[in-house]
C-alpha cells in the first residue's frame, strides 16, 4: 500500500477539476514534475455521471489522481444551493474514488475543505476534531459531502489497501478564482467590490457581517505545492490539514484588500448578513512535520490575486470583437 517517496515522474497523472482554481494550480505545479498529465474538460466528462467516469478511467487508466473537482461557493451559494452542493459533490467523490480503485490507480489524493470540522471546535482545528460536534449550518451540505469523501478514502484504504490519502485545505484564493458578484468566496468578492467601487468613485463599500469572524487564507499556488509534496512523501489514513497557520479578522482582511486595490473610501459592515463560523484556523503541525510550510504571505497573495483579476478583465475585453454589422462576439481569456 504505502510507498514513500512516491515518484510522479513519467507517471500518468489525472487532475480532476483542472479548469478550477485548485486544479489549474496543480496543473501549473505539475509542469516541473515531468509527469504525463491527463485532463478532461467538463464538456468531455461529467464527473457526476458514473458510467461516463468508469468508461473514461477504463480508457485512460491514470496511475495518479488528484481529486480537486468540486462545486464550490461562498456563504450565499452554500446556503441557497444546498441540494446541488450535496448531490454534486457526493457524486463526484463517489464516482472518481470508485473508478480509481477499480482501474488500479497507484495513488489518489482527495481534496476536502476545512468546513468539515465542527462549527465550535477548539481552535486551531486539529484533524481529530472531525465529527466531534455540529457543523456550521450555512455550509452543512457541502461539508457532509466532503466528509463522505474522506470516509470513502479511509474505507478503500483499510478494506482494499489502496494508497488513497485526504488533505483539508483552508480558505483559498488566487489565480483562477471565481469572482461572481453573489456566489464567490470572501477574498474574490472583496477584490471585485473594491475594484468596482474605485472605478465608480464610490465613497463607501459594504462588507457582509460584523467583520469579527477570523479566517485563515492560503494562496492557491502554495496549496498546489503542498499537495505535490504530500503526494510524494505522505501515505497514511490520517487526513492532513493544509494552511498557513495564521488567521485574520474579516475587517482586517477588508482593509488589506482595499489597500491592494487602491480603494481609499470608507468600509462599513452589514450586520444583518451572516457571519458564518466565528473562527476557522487550522492546526498545521502534522503538515509541518512532513517538512512543508507556506511561502506566500497574505499581502503578497492579495496583490497577485488582484493582478490576476485585472488580467482576466483585460483578456475578456480584448476577446470582444466588433463584427462588421456592429454585433459583438463574446470571448474569454479563461477556458
N, C-alpha and C positions, 0 to 999 in steps of 0.2 A: 504493500500500500504506500507507505511513506518513503519518498526518495528525495533527500536533500543533500547537496544542492540539486535543484531541478533545472535542466537546461532548456531554453527556448530556441536556441539556435537551430535553424533548419527544420523546426517543427511546424506543422500546420496549426495556426492559431486563429480561432474564430472569436471575433469581438461581437457579441450580440448587443445590438443597440449602438453601432458605430457612428450613427448620424447624430446622436445626442451629445450633450456636454461631456459626460464621463467617457462615453465610447470614443468620441473623437480625440479626447486627450490620451486615451490608451493607444489609439492608432498612431498618434504623433510620437509617443514614447516608445512604441514597439519598433519604430523605424530604425533604431540603433541596435536592435537585438538580432538582426539577421534571421528573423522568423518568416515563414510563409503565411502572409496574412490572408484570412478569409473573412469576407463581409457579405451581407445580404441586405439590400435596401428593403424598406417596408413594402414597396410595391412588388418586390420579388418574393418575400417571405413574411407572412403574418405569423408572428411568434405565438399568437393566441390560437392558431389553427394546429391542432395536434397532428393530424395526418400530414399536413404540409411540413411541419417541423421534422417529423420522423423521416419523411422522404428526403428532405434536404440533408439531414445527418447521414443517412444511408449512402447518399450520392457523394458527399464530400468528406466524411469521416475525419473531422478535426481531432487532432491529438490533444489540444489545449483549448479550453473555453473560458472566456471572461464574460460572465453573465451580468452585463451592465444595462440591459434593456429594462425600461420601466415606464409606467405612466406616472408623471410627477407634476407637482404644482405647489403653490403656496397655500396659506390658510383657507382662503376663499374657495379655491379649486377643490381642495381636500374635503371641505365641508359640504359643498354643493353637489359634487360628482361622486358621492360615496359609493354607489353601486359600481360605477366604472372603475374607480380606483381599487376596489376589492376584486372584481372579476378579472380585469385586465392583468393585474399584477400576479394574481394567483395562477391564471392560465399560462402566462409567460414562464413563471418559475417551474410549474409542474411539467410543462412540455419540454423545456430545454434540459432540465436536470435528468428527466427520464430518458430522453433521446441520447444524451451524452453517455449515460450508463449503458444503454442498450447497444451503443455503437463503439464501446471500448475506449472512450476518452481517457487519456492518461491522467489529466488533472483538470479540475474545474474550480473557478473562483466565483462565488455568489456575492454580489454587492448589495448589501442591505441598506439600512438607514438608522440613524441614531434615534428616530422616533419609535423604534421598537421597545424602548425602555419605559418603565412606568413614569407617569406624569410627575409624581412626587418622590422619585427615587433619590437616595442620597447622592450628593454631588461631591466630586466628579463621578460620572456614571461608569461603574465597573461592568465588565462583561457579565459577571454573575448576578447582576440585578435583573436580568431578563426574567419576565413572568413572576415578579415578586409583588406586583401591585397593579392597579388600574391604569389604563393608557390615557393619553390626552384625547378627549372626546372629538376634537375637531379633525384629527387625522387618524382616528382609530381604524377605519377600513384599510388604509394603506399600511399601517403598522401591522395589522393582523396578517395581511398578505406577505409582508416581508418576514414576519416571524415564522410563517408556514414554510417559506423558502429556507430559512436557517434550519428548521427542524427536519426538512426533507434532506438537506445536505448531511446532517448528523445521521439520519436513518440509513441513507445509502452508504455512508462511510462505515457504520457499525455492522450493517447486515451483509453488504456485498464487498466491503474492503475497498471501495472507490476512494481515490485520493481527491476528495472534494473538500474545499475549505470555504469559510464565510468571513467577510470583512464588513465592518459597520462604519461607513464614513460619517463625519459630522456634516454640518451645513456647508454646501459647496457653492462656488461662484467662479466666474471666469469666462474664457473664450467659449463660444457656442452656447451660452446661457439663453434662457427664454425670457424675453422682455415684454411679454403680453401685459397689457395695462391692468388686467384683473387677476390673471392666474399665475403670475410669476412669483418667485421667492423674493425675500426681502431685499437682498443686495441689488439684483437687476431691477426690481421695482423702484428702488430709491434712485438708482442711476438714471433711469428713464424719466422719473418725475422731476428730479433736479435739473436734468438737461433741458427738458421741455420748458420748465419754469425760467431757466436762464435765457432761452431763446425768445420767450414771450414777454420777458421783462416783469414777470410776476414777482411780487414782494414777499409772498408767503407760500410755504409748502406744508401741506398737512400730512402727517405720518400716522398710520394706524396705531391704536392702542395708547398705552400710557408712556411708552418709552423705557419702562423699567425692566422688562424681561432681559435676561442675559443670554447671549448666544455665542457659540464658538464658530469660527469660519475657517475654511481651508480652500486655498486656490486649487482649481481642478487639476492643474499640471503637477502639483505636489501629490495629489491623490493618485494620479496615474503612476508616478514614480514609486509610491509606497506599494501599490498593487503589484507592480513588476517585481519589486524587492521581495514581497511576501510570496508571490508565486514561485520564486526561485528558492527561497530559504525556509518557508514555513509549511509544516504538514502536521495538523493536529485537529481534533474535533472541537476544540475551544475556538469560538469566534474571536476576532481581533478588531478593536476599535482603531479607527484612523482619524486623527485630528491634529490640531496644532498644540493642544493642551492649554490654550488661553481663551478667555471669553471677554465680551464687551457688552455694555447695555445697548439696546436699540437706539436710545437717544444719542449716545456717543458714536454709534455707527452712522447715524444720520449726519452728524457733524462731519465725520470723516469723508463720507461720500460727497457732501456738499462742497467741502474744500477741494476734493479731487476734480469735481465737475466745474468748479468756479462759480457756484451759486452763492450770492452774498446777502440774500434776504433772510427773513425770519423763518423759523421752523416751529410749527405748533402740532399738538397731538389730539387726535380724535379718540377720546376715552370711551366712546360708545362702541368702538370696534374691539374685537377680541385680542387678547394678548397671547393666547396660547400658553404653553408650558412656561412657568416662571423662570426656570433656568435650565440650560442644557449644555453641559460641559462634559466631555468625555475624559475618562481616565485612560491615558495612552501609555501607561507603564509597560504593558505587555508588548506593545509595538516597539517601545524604546529598547527593550531587552533584545530585540532582533537586530538592533543597530541602525534604526532609521528615525529621522526627525524631520519636521517641516523646515523648508528653507525660505519660502516666500512670505515676507511679512504682510500683514493686513494692509498697511499703507501702500506698499508696492503692488499688491494684488489688486486693490481697488483701482489704482492707476492703470494697470494692464487691462482690467476688465472694461474700464471706460473707453480706453483706446480701441478695444475690440468692438465695443458697441458703436463707436464712431465709424470704424472701418465697415461694419455691416450696413450702417445707414448710407455711407458713401457708395458702397457696392450696389445697394438697391437702387439708388438714384441713378447711377451710371448704367444700370441694366434696363432702365425705362427708355425705350427707343421711340422717337417720334415718327410715326408712319406717314406716308405720303398724304393721306386724307385727314391727317390730324388725329388719328386714333393712336392710342397708347398700348404698347405691348409690355406686359409685366415681365420682369426678370429679377433674379435674386442672386446674391453672391454666395448663398448657402444652399447646399443641395437638400 
